[in-house]
Amino acid sequence: MYKFQGTVYNVGNTEQITEKFSKRTIVLSDDDENYPQLVAFEFVNDKTDLLDPYSEGDTVEVSFSLRGREWTNEKTGETRFFNTLSAFKIEGEAGTSPAQKVEAPVDEKEEEDLPF
C-alpha cells in the first residue's frame, strides 16, 4: 500500500466500461513549486462514489496499490506494459481549497481589551 498527498487538480466522471466494471479518475498535483507533477489515480466499481465530495483545489491523501500488466497486440505482436495506480481510499476535507478557506471573524471587543 502506498499513500500520496496533494491538491485535487481534476475529478473525472464515472465511466461504465462493462456491465460489471466502472472506473473514475482523480488527478492530484504534488504542489512542487518548480516542477509540479500531475498524478492520476483510478477508483473502480463501488469506490467511484468516494470522489463525490471532492473538487478542484481540495487537499487530500489517497491510499493506492501499484498494479502492472502486460498486453500484446495480436496484429503486430508488439508487447507493451501498463501501470495503474489503483486507489481504494481518499481522506481529506472537501472544500479545503486555500482560496475557499475563511478565517473566523474577529470580535472587535476582544481586540479592544488587549493590554498593549
N, C-alpha and C positions, 0 to 999 in steps of 0.2 A: 504494500500500500504506500502511496506517495501523497503528498499534500502540496498545494500551490496556492499562494495568496496573491491577490491582485485586484485590479479595478475592472468592473464589467465594461467591456467595450461594445459587445453586441449580444443579444439574446435572440436566437433564431426561432422560427415557428416549428411546431411538431410536424415531421414528415412521416406519413404512413407508407412504409416500404412494402410490406406484405400484410396479409390479414392478421398475422400474429406478431409482426415486428414494426415498431415505430422508433424514431430517434429525434433528438433535439440537440442542437449545438449551442454552447455558450462560449464566447471568446473573451479572454481576460488579458489585460495589459499588466506587465510586471512593474510598471512605473519607473523603469530605469530612465534617468533624465537624458543620457547621451544616446543610448541605443535601445529604445523600448521594444520589447518582444510581444507579439500578439500570439496567444496560445489558445487553440481550440480544444474544448472538451466535449465529449459526446455522452449524453444521457439517453438510455434506451428504455422502452416499454413503460412500466409503471413509474419509473424515475423521471420521466419528462415533465411531470407536473411540479417537481421540486423547483423548477425555474420560474414558475408563475409570479412569485412576489418580487423578483429581481429585475432591475432595469439598468440602463447605461449610467455609469458613474458610481454604482454601489461598490463597496469594498467587501470582498468575500474570500473564503477559503474553500477550495474544492479538494475532496479526497478522491483519488482515482487509482486505477490499475493500468499498467502499460501492457498493451496487447499487440502482437505482431502476427502476420500471416503471409503465406506465400501464394502467389497467383501466377498461373501460366496461361498465356494467350494461346488458345487451341489452334488458331490460324497460323501464327508466326512461330510458335514455340518459345517465344520470349518469356522469361520468368522475371517477375517483379516481386518486391517485398513491401508491405504496408504496415505502418504502425498506427495504433489508435490509442488515445488517452480516454479510457473508458471510466467515466465518473459515476459515482454512486452516492455521494453526499456533498451538500453545499451548506456552508454556515456563513452567517453574516446578517446584518440588519438591512432589510430593504429600506431604501431611502437614505442611505448613508453617504450619498454623494457630498463631497465637501461644499459644493455650491448650494446644496439643499439644507445643510446644517444651519440652524439658527440658534444663537445663544439665548438663554433665558433673559428676559428683560430685567434690568437693574432697578431696584426700588430706590427712588430718589431720596426718600427719607433716610434710608440706610447710608447713602453716600454722605449726607449732611452730618451724620453723627460721628464721622471719623475724627479721631483725636489729633490729626495733623493737618 
